[in-house]
């Protein structure tokens, strides 16, 4: 099985400038490649279906060496990161077409990334090294600043079979993180013959076991606390001109509140369900949405 670990990093000002530059190159690559696909789609849609020949990920990847010669900045970014940027665009396009062919009216094609967007730097299988509690990433930026960050020993990354590492930025918190994907053997499931069901209700959570015994927990409902505040901020945002600095400020505040509600709900549900499982030592069947 594959697992993912999210770890916060603290880049220096120089490192942040390099990360921003590398991200900007990936953002431009994504936008230019998207534009190429859009133009290709417009040309092909007028042709008979049997004569259509759309641009693929392989076509765009094979153009990278030529692109690097014409635009030297693309050499700043580790080659695998550029390839993964194109893979992400390809995955977005395939997802859109899959939904569109199924008749999903809400399906929307990939959009251009704005100038404030931080493009995730994805190092797949290579371009990074983890040694002595530190992770280091390869790049060719003219500043020659090392992208090395401390990783707490508690994560034990040196012993893991790591497949991919991503560097991304949380736009709301303006913090940087790495997402480490690693492979582990799936542990063998041992069935002890004991079962219980756990219903995640709106106002109450209920657990019942095979003996007919049950327990109930009142849901603290943090959404009741936040909803009036959210309505107030949303009302102020909607009175501003969409896209203005004031509108963006209220919009960030609104998203932060909404995410806090979701995190508080998930945190309480996780702790409660875990407490029940540990106390009963039974396999749990969850009924309802987390």
C-alpha positions as CSV (number, residue, x, y, z in Angstrom):
1,X,0.0,0.0,0.0
2,X,1.0,3.6,-0.5
3,X,0.9,6.2,2.3
4,X,1.4,9.9,2.4
5,X,3.0,12.0,5.1
6,X,2.6,15.8,5.2
7,X,5.6,17.7,6.8
8,X,5.9,21.4,7.4
9,X,9.2,23.0,6.3
10,X,10.7,26.4,7.1
11,X,12.5,27.8,4.1
12,X,14.8,30.9,4.4
13,X,14.1,34.0,2.4
14,X,16.6,32.9,-0.2
15,X,15.2,29.4,-0.4
16,X,11.7,30.8,-0.7
17,X,12.8,33.0,-3.6
18,X,14.2,30.0,-5.4
19,X,11.1,27.9,-4.7
20,X,9.0,30.8,-6.1
21,X,11.1,31.0,-9.2
22,X,11.0,27.2,-9.9
23,X,7.2,27.2,-9.3
24,X,6.8,30.1,-11.7
25,X,8.6,28.2,-14.5
26,X,6.3,25.2,-13.9
27,X,3.2,27.5,-13.9
28,X,4.3,28.9,-17.3
29,X,4.9,25.4,-18.6
30,X,1.5,24.4,-17.5
31,X,-0.2,27.4,-19.1
32,X,1.7,27.2,-22.4
33,X,1.0,23.5,-22.7
34,X,-2.7,24.0,-21.8
35,X,-2.9,26.7,-24.5
36,X,-1.3,24.3,-27.0
37,X,-3.9,21.7,-26.2
38,X,-6.8,24.1,-26.5
39,X,-5.6,25.3,-29.9
40,X,-5.2,21.6,-30.9
41,X,-8.7,20.8,-29.8
42,X,-10.2,23.7,-31.9
43,X,-8.4,22.4,-35.0
44,X,-9.3,18.8,-34.5
45,X,-13.0,19.2,-33.5
46,X,-13.8,20.3,-37.1
47,X,-12.3,17.1,-38.6
48,X,-14.0,13.7,-39.0
49,X,-13.5,11.6,-35.8
50,X,-11.3,9.1,-37.6
51,X,-8.9,11.9,-38.8
52,X,-8.5,13.5,-35.4
53,X,-5.0,13.3,-33.8
54,X,-4.8,15.1,-30.5
55,X,-1.6,16.2,-28.7
56,X,-0.7,13.8,-25.9
57,X,1.6,13.9,-22.8
58,X,4.3,12.1,-24.8
59,X,4.2,14.8,-27.6
60,X,4.7,17.6,-25.1
61,X,7.3,15.8,-23.1
62,X,9.4,15.1,-26.2
63,X,9.4,18.9,-26.8
64,X,11.0,19.7,-23.5
65,X,14.7,19.6,-24.8
66,X,13.8,22.0,-27.6
67,X,11.9,24.2,-25.1
68,X,15.0,24.3,-22.8
69,X,17.2,25.5,-25.7
70,X,14.8,28.2,-26.6
71,X,14.0,29.3,-23.0
72,X,17.0,28.7,-20.7
73,X,14.9,29.3,-17.6
74,X,13.4,25.8,-18.0
75,X,16.8,24.4,-17.3
76,X,16.5,25.8,-13.7
77,X,13.9,23.1,-12.9
78,X,14.8,19.4,-12.4
79,X,13.7,17.5,-15.5
80,X,11.4,15.1,-13.6
81,X,9.5,18.1,-12.1
82,X,8.8,19.5,-15.6
83,X,7.6,16.1,-16.7
84,X,5.3,15.8,-13.7
85,X,3.9,19.2,-14.4
86,X,2.9,17.9,-17.9
87,X,1.5,14.7,-16.3
88,X,-0.7,16.8,-14.0
89,X,-2.1,18.7,-17.0
90,X,-2.6,15.4,-18.9
91,X,-4.5,13.9,-15.9
92,X,-6.7,17.0,-15.6
93,X,-7.6,16.8,-19.3
94,X,-8.4,13.1,-19.1
95,X,-10.6,13.7,-16.1
96,X,-12.5,16.4,-17.9
97,X,-13.0,14.4,-21.0
98,X,-14.1,11.4,-19.0
99,X,-16.8,13.4,-17.2
100,X,-17.8,15.3,-20.3
101,X,-18.3,12.1,-22.4
102,X,-20.5,10.8,-19.5
103,X,-22.7,13.8,-19.9
104,X,-21.7,15.6,-16.7
105,X,-22.9,19.2,-17.2
106,X,-20.7,20.4,-14.4
107,X,-17.5,19.2,-16.0
108,X,-15.1,22.0,-16.8
109,X,-11.8,21.9,-18.8
110,X,-8.5,22.8,-17.0
111,X,-8.0,26.5,-16.4
112,X,-4.9,28.7,-16.7
113,X,-3.1,29.2,-13.4
114,X,-2.9,32.9,-12.3
115,X,0.3,34.8,-11.4
116,X,-0.2,34.2,-7.7
117,X,-0.6,30.5,-8.0
118,X,2.2,28.4,-6.5
119,X,2.7,25.3,-8.8
120,X,3.5,22.2,-6.8
121,X,7.0,20.9,-7.4
122,X,6.7,17.1,-7.8
123,X,9.9,15.0,-7.5
124,X,9.0,11.6,-8.7
125,X,11.4,8.7,-7.7
126,X,14.5,10.9,-8.2
127,X,15.9,14.5,-7.6
128,X,15.8,14.3,-3.8
129,X,18.0,12.8,-1.1
130,X,17.1,12.1,2.5
131,X,20.1,11.8,4.8
132,X,20.8,12.4,8.5
133,X,17.5,14.1,9.3
134,X,17.6,16.3,6.2
135,X,15.9,16.3,2.8
136,X,17.7,17.9,-0.2
137,X,16.2,18.7,-3.6
138,X,18.0,19.1,-6.9
139,X,17.7,22.2,-9.1
140,X,19.8,24.4,-11.4
141,X,18.7,27.9,-10.3
142,X,21.4,30.5,-10.8
143,X,21.4,31.4,-7.1
144,X,22.9,28.0,-6.3
145,X,21.0,28.1,-3.0
146,X,20.6,24.6,-1.5
147,X,17.1,23.4,-1.1
148,X,17.7,21.4,2.0
149,X,15.2,21.2,4.9
150,X,15.2,19.5,8.3
151,X,13.0,16.5,8.7
152,X,12.2,15.3,12.3
153,X,13.4,11.9,13.1
154,X,10.0,10.8,14.3
155,X,8.9,10.5,10.6
156,X,11.6,7.9,9.9
157,X,11.8,8.8,6.2
158,X,15.3,7.3,5.8
159,X,13.9,3.8,6.4
160,X,10.9,4.2,4.1
161,X,10.6,3.2,0.4
162,X,9.8,6.7,-0.9
163,X,8.3,7.0,-4.3
164,X,7.5,10.7,-4.6
165,X,8.0,14.0,-2.8
166,X,6.1,17.2,-3.5
167,X,6.8,20.7,-2.4
168,X,3.7,22.9,-2.1
169,X,2.4,26.1,-0.4
170,X,-0.7,26.5,1.7
171,X,-2.1,29.7,0.3
172,X,-4.3,30.5,3.3
173,X,-1.6,30.0,5.9
174,X,1.3,31.1,3.6
175,X,3.3,28.1,4.8
176,X,5.4,25.5,2.9
177,X,5.0,21.8,3.2
178,X,6.4,18.6,1.6
179,X,4.2,15.7,0.9
180,X,6.1,12.3,1.0
181,X,4.5,9.3,-0.6
182,X,6.0,6.0,0.3
183,X,5.2,2.3,-0.1
184,X,4.7,-0.2,2.7
185,X,3.6,-3.7,2.9
186,X,-0.1,-4.1,3.6
187,X,-0.4,-5.6,7.1
188,X,-2.2,-8.9,7.3
189,X,-5.7,-8.4,8.7
190,X,-6.6,-10.5,11.7
191,X,-10.3,-11.1,12.3
192,X,-11.1,-11.5,16.0
193,X,-14.7,-12.3,15.2
194,X,-15.9,-9.2,17.1
195,X,-17.8,-6.4,15.2
196,X,-19.5,-3.1,15.9
197,X,-21.2,-0.5,13.8
198,X,-20.6,3.2,14.3
199,X,-23.2,5.6,12.9
200,X,-21.8,9.2,12.3
201,X,-25.1,11.1,12.7
202,X,-25.5,14.9,12.5
203,X,-26.5,15.5,16.2
204,X,-25.4,12.1,17.7
205,X,-22.9,9.4,17.0
206,X,-23.9,5.9,18.0
207,X,-21.9,2.7,18.4
208,X,-23.4,-0.7,18.8
209,X,-21.6,-4.1,19.2
210,X,-22.6,-7.8,18.6
211,X,-24.0,-8.1,22.1
212,X,-26.5,-5.4,21.5
213,X,-24.7,-2.9,23.8
214,X,-24.5,0.6,22.4
215,X,-23.1,4.0,23.3
216,X,-24.0,7.5,22.1
217,X,-22.1,10.7,21.9
218,X,-23.5,14.1,21.4
219,X,-22.0,15.9,18.4
220,X,-20.5,19.3,19.6
221,X,-21.6,20.8,16.3
222,X,-18.8,23.4,15.8
223,X,-20.7,24.5,12.6
224,X,-23.4,26.2,14.8
225,X,-20.7,28.4,16.3
226,X,-19.1,29.3,12.9
227,X,-22.2,29.7,10.7
228,X,-23.2,33.2,11.9
229,X,-19.6,34.4,11.5
230,X,-19.4,32.8,8.1
231,X,-22.7,34.5,7.0
232,X,-21.3,37.8,8.2
233,X,-18.0,37.5,6.3
234,X,-19.8,36.2,3.2
235,X,-22.2,39.1,3.2
236,X,-19.3,41.6,3.5
237,X,-17.5,39.8,0.7
238,X,-20.5,39.9,-1.6
239,X,-20.8,43.6,-1.2
240,X,-17.3,44.1,-2.6
241,X,-16.3,44.1,-6.2
242,X,-15.4,40.6,-7.2
243,X,-11.6,40.2,-7.7
244,X,-10.8,43.4,-5.8
245,X,-8.2,43.3,-2.9
246,X,-11.0,43.7,-0.3
247,X,-13.0,40.9,-1.9
248,X,-9.9,38.6,-2.0
249,X,-9.3,39.3,1.7
250,X,-12.8,38.4,2.8
251,X,-12.7,35.4,0.5
252,X,-9.5,34.0,2.1
253,X,-11.1,34.6,5.5
254,X,-14.2,32.8,4.5
255,X,-12.3,29.8,3.1
256,X,-10.2,29.6,6.3
257,X,-13.4,29.5,8.5
258,X,-14.9,26.8,6.3
259,X,-11.8,24.7,6.5
260,X,-11.6,25.1,10.3
261,X,-15.2,23.8,10.6
262,X,-14.3,20.7,8.5
263,X,-11.1,20.1,10.5
264,X,-12.8,20.4,13.9
265,X,-15.6,18.0,12.8
266,X,-13.1,15.4,11.4
267,X,-10.9,15.7,14.4
268,X,-13.7,15.1,16.9
269,X,-15.1,12.2,14.9
270,X,-11.7,10.6,14.5
271,X,-10.9,10.8,18.2
272,X,-14.4,9.5,19.2
273,X,-14.4,6.5,16.9
274,X,-10.8,5.6,17.8
275,X,-11.7,5.7,21.5
276,X,-14.6,3.3,20.9
277,X,-12.4,0.9,18.9
278,X,-9.6,0.9,21.5
279,X,-12.1,0.2,24.3
280,X,-13.9,-2.6,22.6
281,X,-11.1,-4.2,20.6
282,X,-13.6,-4.9,17.8
283,X,-13.6,-4.4,14.1
284,X,-15.6,-1.3,13.2
285,X,-18.0,-0.7,10.4
286,X,-18.6,3.0,9.8
287,X,-22.0,4.0,8.6
288,X,-22.3,7.6,7.3
289,X,-19.8,10.2,6.0
290,X,-16.7,11.4,7.7
